[in-house]
Amino acid sequence: MAFVPLSRDALERRYGEFFERRTVPLDAKKVPPAFRSLILYAEIWGVKDDIDRGLLVEGAPPAAKADLLALGGEFDAPLDAWLAGPEAESSPLSAEYVAFSNMRMAFDYLSVLT
């Protein structure tokens, strides 16, 4: 079954208080079009600090964990084109690039836990 990203309202209803843990808002213009529907998820999971991100993953509600696993399963390989592409060499890295990279690390960590 394909992962279907939810709207802001639907995601907030699904996650409740967990939705409020979002990081700074990301600029859609700095995200490749193929991944713009994932911006809200990157805002949630895009925590920079490894320990904080690990605690976030461990304490996430089941619905959020399920979504992260589904999202990662579908978009892990396609994200390579961006995250391993030319922007990986830029300095400084954009907040959007960093958030998506951190979301991917959250997926990797959750995959190991399950």
WOPEJO-V704523 format. One line per field, one symbol per residue. ss: DSSP state (2 for helix, 1 for strand, 0 for the rest). A space follows every 10 residues. Layout:
ss=???
This chain:
ss=0000000222 2222222222 2000000222 0022222222 2222200002 2222222220 0222222222 2222222222 2220022220 0000222222 2222222222 2220
